[in-house]
């Protein structure tokens, strides 16, 4: 009898989301009665702004929202996203270039499904969001990580990207403000990458979902504004999740040239059809409304950023640069590896092993750097309540010093 594979080679080549795995384990421990402090998931602890929720309540009672609507998204939302792109990114796009997706992650997936042929390569500056390389693999592409360390502020050099370029290079990913590092790339870096991609006919995939979360003197730079010529080969990925505390609403989008957007609409028509109408109505209120609530959340994140960086740098064996954006602290924990830690004097030889010990023994959840192409680091989300942040850092410090 033939030995048929049960699962495809494609799915077997993909790793599960490390961030969701850590969050799931932490939640399972909490459900069993264990008091876990979760720094794993990148999820604001604030409620969605009231005016956004009210828009959803009203939408529930409107029969228009009880039926199928266009796959590409409600026309009103596509227009609102185009207007928002002009407001924030600084250049005009047509609503026909917008595709509304089930969260930003679907926009990432669909981008590579319609852009890549088998063997095409995507240059991914590392540390990177854990789903980028897996989305490339699911399109039979080849992820090509290019690492930039803390000594460079986690900011890639064009020379390093050029060294990784081959005739099969199809795209490069930009993510600033960055998950997992919280780094914000300078305008000069963003511009130089855009010009380099333009010179070599490489697509630019710009993930801008943390655009409004920046601190101190840092600001988000938009490649489509800095290098207008690149817009013909630019895909913008974004969504309401992080900016408006709407992670559970599942509304993201891509903005791209018409041909790519049309191809992604065709894919989505067979994949999920339209995004749920009620969250789309809520998203219209979010992206069209004031940024006042967003700025209030940013002030809280800024306070927590300072708290967590101070606490982490107070732990012997931990070195954490101050992030300029997003809501993540990316700490170098290599000084804790290979030495006894915790009440039992356990020794971790990797940041993955250290994260497992920290969760099991101190009941503190963080994501290991291996998930982001950066062994030796732990990522801590500071999008949690101040009291939980302080308690979690106290536990980590006590555990590490034993």
C-alpha positions in Angstrom: 0.0 0.0 0.0 1.3 3.5 -0.8 2.6 5.5 2.1 0.4 8.6 1.7 1.3 11.7 3.7 -1.4 12.8 6.0 -0.3 16.5 6.1 1.2 18.6 3.3 4.9 19.4 3.2 4.0 23.1 3.2 2.2 23.0 6.5 4.8 20.8 8.1 7.4 23.4 7.2 5.7 26.1 9.2 6.1 26.8 12.9 3.1 27.7 15.0 3.0 31.3 16.3 5.3 31.5 19.3 3.6 34.6 20.7 0.2 32.9 20.6 1.7 29.7 22.1 3.1 31.5 25.1 -0.2 33.4 25.5 -2.2 30.2 25.3 0.0 28.4 27.9 -0.2 31.4 30.3 -4.0 31.5 29.9 -4.2 27.8 30.5 -2.2 28.2 33.7 -4.4 31.0 34.8 -7.5 28.9 34.1 -6.1 26.2 36.4 -5.8 28.8 39.3 -2.1 29.9 38.8 -1.5 33.6 39.1 0.4 34.3 35.9 1.7 37.7 34.8 1.5 37.8 31.0 4.0 39.8 29.0 3.5 37.6 26.0 0.8 38.9 23.7 1.0 42.3 22.1 -2.5 43.3 23.1 -3.5 46.7 24.7 -5.2 46.2 28.0 -7.5 49.2 27.4 -11.1 48.8 26.3 -12.0 49.9 22.8 -13.0 53.6 22.8 -16.7 54.1 23.6 -17.6 55.8 20.3 -16.2 52.8 18.4 -18.2 50.4 20.4 -21.4 52.5 20.0 -20.9 52.4 16.2 -20.9 48.6 16.4 -24.0 48.5 18.6 -25.8 50.7 16.1 -24.6 48.5 13.2 -26.0 45.4 14.8 -29.5 46.8 14.5 -29.1 47.8 10.9 -30.4 45.1 8.5 -27.8 46.2 5.9 -25.2 44.5 8.1 -27.0 41.2 8.3 -26.0 40.3 4.7 -23.0 39.7 2.5 -21.2 42.8 1.4 -18.3 43.3 -1.1 -15.3 41.1 -0.6 -12.9 44.0 -0.7 -14.7 45.8 2.2 -17.5 48.2 2.8 -17.0 51.1 0.3 -17.3 53.6 3.2 -14.5 51.8 5.1 -12.2 51.7 2.0 -12.8 55.4 1.5 -12.0 56.0 5.2 -8.8 54.0 5.0 -7.8 56.0 1.9 -8.4 59.2 3.7 -6.5 58.0 6.8 -3.6 57.0 4.5 -3.5 60.6 3.2 -3.7 62.0 6.8 -1.0 59.8 8.3 1.2 58.6 5.6 1.1 61.8 3.6 0.1 60.6 0.1 -3.1 60.0 -1.7 -4.4 56.5 -2.6 -7.7 55.5 -4.3 -10.2 53.4 -2.4 -9.8 50.8 -5.2 -6.3 50.1 -3.8 -7.6 49.1 -0.4 -8.6 45.6 0.6 -10.1 45.1 4.1 -9.0 41.8 5.7 -9.7 39.7 8.7 -7.0 41.3 10.8 -3.6 42.5 9.7 -2.3 38.9 9.7 -4.6 38.0 6.8 -3.2 40.9 4.9 0.3 39.6 5.4 -0.7 36.1 4.3 -2.5 37.3 1.2 0.3 39.7 0.2 2.7 36.8 -0.2 0.2 34.4 -1.7 -0.4 36.8 -4.6 3.2 38.1 -4.9 5.4 35.0 -4.7 6.2 32.1 -7.0 7.9 29.0 -5.6 11.5 29.9 -4.7 11.1 33.6 -4.7 13.0 35.2 -1.8 11.9 37.8 0.7 14.5 39.8 2.7 13.3 40.1 6.3 15.3 42.4 8.6 15.7 40.7 11.9 14.7 40.7 14.7 11.3 40.2 12.9 7.7 39.5 13.8 7.4 35.8 14.1 4.7 35.4 11.4 6.7 37.0 8.5 8.9 34.1 7.6 6.0 31.6 8.1 3.7 33.6 5.7 6.5 33.6 3.1 6.9 29.8 3.5 3.2 29.3 3.1 3.5 30.9 -0.3 6.4 28.5 -1.2 8.8 31.5 -0.9 12.1 31.6 0.9 12.6 33.9 3.9 16.0 35.5 4.0 16.7 37.1 7.4 19.2 39.9 7.7 20.1 40.6 11.4 20.8 44.0 12.9 21.6 44.0 16.6 21.2 46.4 19.5 24.5 48.1 18.8 22.8 49.5 15.6 19.5 50.1 17.4 18.1 47.1 15.5 18.2 49.2 12.4 19.2 47.5 9.2 21.9 48.7 6.8 21.3 48.8 3.1 24.7 47.2 2.6 23.5 44.2 4.5 20.3 44.0 2.5 22.3 44.2 -0.7 24.6 41.4 0.4 21.5 39.2 0.8 20.0 40.1 -2.5 20.0 37.5 -5.3 18.2 37.3 -8.7 15.3 35.6 -6.8 14.8 38.5 -4.4 11.2 39.6 -4.8 10.4 41.7 -1.8 11.8 43.3 1.4 9.8 43.9 4.6 9.8 47.1 6.5 8.4 47.2 10.1 8.9 50.5 11.9 7.9 51.0 14.7 9.1 47.4 15.1 7.7 44.3 16.7 9.6 42.8 18.6 12.2 45.5 19.3 10.2 48.7 19.6 12.8 50.3 17.3 11.9 53.2 15.0 14.1 53.4 11.9 15.4 56.8 10.9 14.0 58.6 7.9 17.4 58.2 6.2 17.2 54.4 6.6 13.7 54.2 5.4 14.4 56.4 2.4 17.6 54.5 1.5 15.8 51.1 1.6 13.1 52.5 -0.6 15.6 53.8 -3.1 17.5 50.5 -3.0 14.4 48.5 -3.6 13.4 50.8 -6.5 16.8 50.5 -8.1 16.6 46.7 -8.1 12.8 46.2 -8.9 12.1 44.8 -5.5 8.6 45.1 -3.8 8.4 46.9 -0.5 6.0 45.4 2.1 5.6 48.1 4.8 3.9 46.9 8.0 2.8 50.2 9.7 0.4 48.8 12.3 2.3 50.5 15.2 2.6 53.9 13.4 1.0 56.0 16.2 3.0 54.5 19.0 6.2 56.5 19.2 7.9 58.2 22.1 10.4 60.9 23.0 11.7 62.6 19.8 11.0 59.6 17.5 8.5 59.7 14.7 7.3 57.2 12.2 8.7 57.5 8.7 6.6 56.4 5.7 8.5 54.9 2.7 5.6 55.8 0.4 5.9 59.5 1.3 9.8 59.6 1.4 10.2 57.7 -1.9 7.1 58.5 -4.1 8.5 56.5 -7.0 8.3 53.3 -5.0 4.5 53.4 -4.7 4.0 51.3 -7.8 5.8 48.4 -5.9 4.6 49.2 -2.4 2.2 47.2 -0.2 1.1 48.9 3.0 -0.1 46.6 5.8 -2.1 48.0 8.7 -5.2 47.6 10.9 -7.1 48.9 13.9 -5.9 46.3 16.4 -2.9 48.1 18.1 -3.8 51.7 17.6 -7.4 51.6 18.8 -7.2 48.6 21.3 -9.3 46.5 18.8 -7.3 43.2 18.7 -10.5 41.1 19.0 -12.4 42.9 16.3 -10.2 41.5 13.5 -10.1 44.3 10.9 -6.9 44.9 9.0 -6.1 46.0 5.5 -3.6 46.3 2.7 -3.1 49.2 0.4 -1.4 48.3 -2.9 -1.3 49.0 -6.6 -4.6 48.0 -8.3 -3.4 44.8 -9.9 -2.1 43.4 -6.6 -5.2 44.5 -4.7 -7.4 42.9 -7.3 -5.5 39.7 -7.1 -5.8 39.6 -3.3 -9.5 40.3 -3.6 -9.8 37.3 -5.9 -8.0 35.2 -3.3 -10.1 36.5 -0.4 -13.3 35.8 -2.4 -12.5 32.1 -2.1 -10.9 32.3 1.3 -13.2 34.2 3.7 -15.4 36.5 1.5 -16.1 39.8 3.3 -15.0 40.8 6.8 -17.8 40.8 9.3 -19.8 43.9 8.7 -20.3 45.0 12.3 -16.5 45.3 13.0 -16.1 47.1 9.7 -18.7 49.7 10.8 -16.7 50.0 14.1 -13.5 50.4 12.1 -15.0 53.3 10.1 -15.6 55.1 13.4 -12.1 54.4 14.5 -10.1 55.5 11.5 -12.3 58.5 10.8 -12.4 59.7 14.4 -10.1 61.7 16.6 -6.8 60.4 17.8 -7.4 61.7 21.3 -8.1 58.3 22.8 -5.0 56.9 21.0 -2.8 59.6 22.4 -4.1 58.9 25.9 -3.2 55.2 25.5 0.2 56.2 24.2 0.9 58.3 27.3 0.1 55.2 29.5 2.4 53.1 27.3 5.1 55.6 27.6 4.9 55.5 31.4 5.0 51.7 31.4 7.9 51.8 28.9 10.0 53.7 31.3 9.0 51.4 34.2 9.9 48.2 32.5 13.2 49.3 31.0 14.3 50.5 34.4 13.2 47.3 36.0 14.8 45.0 33.4 18.1 46.9 33.5 18.2 46.5 37.3 18.4 42.7 36.9 21.9 41.3 36.9 22.5 39.6 33.5 19.8 41.6 31.6 20.5 44.5 29.2 17.5 46.3 27.7 17.8 49.2 25.3 15.0 51.8 25.6 12.5 51.3 22.8 11.3 54.3 20.8 8.0 52.8 19.6 5.3 50.1 19.8 4.8 48.5 23.2 7.6 46.0 23.5 10.9 45.8 25.5 13.4 43.5 23.8 15.9 42.5 26.5 19.2 40.8 26.0 19.2 37.9 28.6 22.4 36.2 27.5 23.9 37.0 30.9 21.4 34.7 32.5 22.2 31.7 30.3 24.5 29.0 31.4 24.3 29.9 35.1 21.9 28.8 37.9 18.7 30.7 38.1 15.5 30.2 40.1 14.8 28.4 43.4 16.2 25.1 42.1 19.3 26.5 40.5 18.2 25.5 37.0 20.5 26.2 34.1 19.1 27.4 30.8 21.3 27.2 27.7 19.0 29.2 25.4 16.5 32.0 25.7 13.7 29.5 24.8 14.7 27.4 27.8 14.9 30.5 30.0 11.4 31.6 29.0 10.0 28.2 29.8 11.7 28.2 33.3 10.5 31.8 33.9 6.9 30.8 33.2 7.0 27.5 35.1 8.8 28.7 38.2 8.1 32.5 38.5 4.8 32.5 36.6 5.9 35.2 34.3 5.2 34.8 30.6 7.6 36.3 28.0 8.4 35.3 24.4 11.8 33.9 23.6 14.0 35.6 21.0 14.3 32.5 18.9 10.7 33.3 17.7 12.0 36.5 16.2 15.3 35.3 14.7 17.2 36.7 17.8 18.4 34.0 20.2 19.5 35.3 23.6 16.6 37.8 23.9 13.2 37.9 25.6 10.4 40.1 24.4 8.2 41.7 27.1 5.0 43.4 26.0 4.2 46.3 28.4 0.6 46.6 27.2 -0.6 45.5 30.5 -1.7 47.2 33.8 0.9 49.1 35.7 0.4 47.0 38.8 0.8 43.7 36.9 3.9 45.1 35.2 5.5 46.0 38.5 4.6 42.7 40.1 5.9 40.7 37.0 9.2 42.5 37.0 9.5 41.9 40.8 9.0 38.2 40.3 11.5 38.1 37.4 14.1 40.0 39.5 13.6 37.7 42.5 13.7 34.6 40.4 16.8 35.6 38.5 18.8 36.5 41.7 18.2 33.2 43.5 
